[in-house]
């Protein structure tokens, strides 16, 4: 794979830069299309440095950066546009909110700094999209971690940025809030059409959110392209933690059987039997299913303790890190991890119809409303 190749969509961001520090140098070049692009890599790989260069918080030593064709940095032309003129939103890992202001005033701060002629979204719209109406008058100290990140998102978007930069915004959150924020990010991308650059060292977050990914290690681009291809790239396999790979999927509760201790869930075109949940029928939720917890079967399996045997179609198969990652379609994309030997014995290939077998206890349910709770039985 060409590490500098980019999807064939008009870019919203193009860069070719170098930044040297004692003992470390960052040298990256790419063009990012509209939509969500992830920057993936291990700690210390240069992800945040790259984001800071794009934002204008750090000046590269050499190179060029342009946003929608407008040059914001050029060492050759001696252009280094300050952060406030680049019109880029930035969300930090810990939110970086003003602790003395309410949620409402934090959001209004960014909005008030934006000239009226450049405003493309109103605060009321952001409050609606991010489900913030009940916490607007609270102080920052009285907000949960997930609520703080949603306020940080609203504050960044209130400036009507041309591009939203997110530096590991889920790293400090527990699993329930992480699932919630991922859902909101998808919703924001669809509703506001604001391109996002999402930095993460989590394979699962990248798979759940970003159609395209640039992987970097030791300050260099090692792969760039469609996310499934990047995640199976041999150089990425050297640092990717496939053992933690989980499918984070949007779902809806169909029925809750309190007596039987189960629930019926709609995920894509599939109906899954999950654990009991406090969520109510018709409530939108998020489910997490570890890629290694799913068994592939070539037909409907005989009677087992597993409650789910779901028809699926194989879309792709790639080997990475001594594992075979099988991309299957149930109306939503899922990844299943099997051994290369199993993949060969089953003769897995694109277009093959299979069944996904999994226990209800392998499904982790997250509620995405403001009163978040995690359910697992």
Long-range contacts (C-beta under 8 A, 24 or more apart in sequence): 1-223, 1-224, 1-225, 1-229, 1-230, 1-233, 2-224, 3-220, 3-221, 3-222, 3-223, 3-224, 4-29, 4-30, 4-221, 4-224, 5-224, 5-225, 6-30, 6-31, 6-32, 6-33, 6-224, 6-225, 7-33, 7-212, 7-225, 7-226, 9-33, 9-34, 9-35, 10-34, 12-67, 12-68, 12-162, 12-163, 12-195, 13-54, 13-65, 13-66, 13-67, 13-68, 13-163, 13-195, 13-197, 14-64, 14-65, 14-66, 15-50, 15-53, 15-54, 15-63, 15-64, 15-65, 15-66, 16-63, 16-64, 17-50, 17-53, 17-60, 17-62, 17-63, 17-64, 17-65, 17-73, 18-60, 18-61, 18-62, 18-63, 19-49, 19-53, 19-58, 19-60, 19-61, 20-61, 24-219, 25-219, 26-50, 26-53, 26-219, 27-219, 27-220, 28-214, 28-216, 28-219, 28-220, 28-221, 29-63, 29-221, 30-214, 30-221, 30-224, 32-195, 32-197, 32-212, 32-214, 33-195, 33-212, 34-193, 34-195, 35-189, 35-195, 35-196, 35-211, 35-212, 36-185, 36-189, 36-195, 36-196, 36-197, 36-198, 36-209, 36-210, 36-211, 36-212, 37-195, 37-196, 37-197, 37-198, 37-210, 37-211, 37-212, 37-213, 37-214, 38-197, 38-198, 38-199, 38-200, 38-205, 38-206, 38-209, 38-210, 38-212, 38-213, 38-214, 38-227, 39-197, 39-198, 39-199, 39-200, 39-213, 39-214, 39-215, 39-216, 40-200, 40-201, 40-203, 40-206, 40-213, 40-214, 40-215, 40-216, 40-230, 40-236, 41-201, 41-215, 41-216, 41-217, 41-239, 42-201, 42-217, 42-239, 43-201, 45-216, 45-217, 45-218, 45-219, 46-216, 46-218, 46-219, 47-167, 47-168, 47-199, 47-201, 47-216, 48-167, 48-168, 48-199, 49-219, 50-216, 51-90, 51-165, 51-167, 51-197, 51-199, 54-88, 54-165, 54-197, 55-83, 55-86, 55-88, 55-90, 55-165, 56-80, 56-81, 56-82, 56-83, 56-85, 56-86, 56-88, 57-83, 57-90, 67-162, 67-163, 68-162, 84-113, 87-118, 87-159, 87-160, 87-161, 87-162, 87-163, 88-161, 88-162, 88-163, 88-164, 88-165, 89-156, 89-157, 89-159, 89-161, 89-163, 89-164, 89-165, 89-194, 90-156, 90-164, 90-165, 90-167, 91-149, 91-152, 91-153, 91-156, 91-164, 91-165, 91-166, 91-167, 91-169, 92-152, 92-167, 92-169, 93-167, 93-168, 93-169, 93-171, 93-172, 94-172, 95-148, 95-149, 95-151, 95-152, 96-152, 97-140, 97-148, 97-151, 97-152, 97-155, 98-140, 99-139, 99-140, 99-141, 101-139, 101-140, 102-136, 102-137, 102-138, 102-139, 102-140, 103-132, 103-135, 103-136, 103-137, 103-138, 103-140, 103-143, 103-147, 103-151, 104-136, 104-137, 106-140, 106-151, 106-152, 106-155, 107-132, 107-136, 107-151, 107-154, 107-155, 107-158, 108-158, 109-155, 110-155, 110-156, 110-157, 110-158, 110-159, 111-158, 111-159, 113-159, 114-158, 114-159, 114-160, 118-160, 119-160, 120-160, 121-157, 121-158, 121-160, 121-192, 123-154, 123-158, 126-154, 126-157, 126-158, 127-154, 129-184, 129-187, 129-188, 129-191, 129-192, 130-154, 130-184, 130-188, 131-184, 131-369, 131-370, 134-370, 135-370, 144-177, 144-372, 145-172, 145-173, 145-174, 145-177, 146-173, 146-176, 146-177, 146-180, 146-181, 146-372, 147-370, 149-173, 149-177, 149-181, 150-181, 150-184, 153-181, 153-184, 153-185, 153-188, 157-188, 157-192, 157-194, 161-194, 162-194, 162-195, 163-194, 163-195, 163-196, 163-197, 164-194, 164-195, 164-196, 164-197, 165-196, 165-197, 165-199, 166-196, 166-197, 166-198, 166-199, 167-199, 168-199, 168-200, 168-201, 169-198, 170-200, 170-202, 170-205, 171-200, 171-201, 171-202, 175-288, 175-364, 175-366, 175-374, 176-366, 176-367, 176-372, 176-373, 176-374, 177-372, 178-205, 179-248, 179-286, 179-288, 179-366, 179-368, 180-286, 180-366, 180-368, 180-372, 182-208, 182-209, 182-248, 182-286, 183-250, 183-286, 183-368, 184-368, 185-209, 186-250, 202-244, 203-231, 203-240, 203-241, 203-242, 203-244, 203-245, 204-244, 204-245, 204-246, 204-247, 204-248, 204-288, 205-248, 206-231, 207-231, 207-245, 207-247, 207-248, 207-335, 208-247, 208-248, 208-249, 228-316, 228-318, 228-325, 228-327, 228-335, 229-318, 231-320, 231-325, 232-318, 232-319, 232-320, 232-325, 233-320, 234-320, 236-320, 237-320, 237-321, 240-320, 240-321, 242-291, 242-320, 242-321, 242-323, 242-325, 242-337, 243-292, 245-290, 245-291, 245-292, 245-325, 245-335, 245-337, 246-288, 246-289, 246-290, 246-291, 247-288, 247-289, 247-290, 247-291, 247-334, 247-335, 248-286, 248-287, 248-288, 249-286, 249-287, 249-288, 249-289, 249-332, 249-334, 250-284, 250-285, 250-286, 250-332, 251-284, 251-285, 251-286, 251-287, 251-365, 252-282, 252-283, 252-284, 252-285, 253-277, 253-279, 253-280, 253-281, 253-282, 253-283, 253-285, 254-281, 255-281, 256-280, 256-281, 261-377, 262-307, 262-360, 263-365, 265-363, 265-365, 267-330, 267-331, 267-332, 268-329, 268-330, 268-331, 268-332, 269-330, 269-331, 270-310, 270-311, 270-312, 270-330, 270-331, 270-332, 271-310, 272-308, 272-310, 272-360, 272-363, 273-307, 273-308, 273-360, 274-360, 274-363, 274-365, 275-360, 275-361, 275-363, 275-365, 275-375, 275-376, 275-377, 276-375, 276-377, 277-365, 277-367, 277-375, 278-367, 278-373, 278-375, 279-365, 279-367, 279-375, 283-367, 283-369, 284-368, 285-365, 285-366, 285-367, 285-368, 286-365, 286-366, 286-368, 287-363, 287-364, 287-365, 287-366, 288-363, 288-364, 288-366, 289-334, 289-358, 289-362, 289-363, 289-364, 290-362, 291-325, 291-334, 291-335, 291-336, 291-337, 292-337, 293-358, 293-359, 293-362, 294-334, 294-336, 294-337, 294-356, 294-357, 294-358, 294-362, 295-356, 295-357, 295-358, 296-326, 296-336, 296-338, 296-342, 296-346, 296-348, 296-354, 296-355, 296-356, 296-357, 297-354, 297-355, 297-356, 297-357, 298-346, 298-354, 298-355, 299-355, 300-355, 301-355, 301-357, 304-357, 305-359, 306-357, 306-358, 306-359, 307-359, 307-360, 308-356, 308-357, 308-358, 308-359, 308-360, 309-355, 309-356, 309-357, 310-355, 310-356, 310-357, 310-358, 311-353, 311-354, 311-355, 311-356, 312-353, 312-354, 312-355, 312-356, 313-351, 313-352, 313-353, 313-354, 314-348, 314-349, 314-350, 314-351, 314-352, 314-353, 314-354, 315-350, 316-350, 317-343, 317-348, 317-349, 317-350, 319-343, 324-348, 328-354, 328-356, 330-356
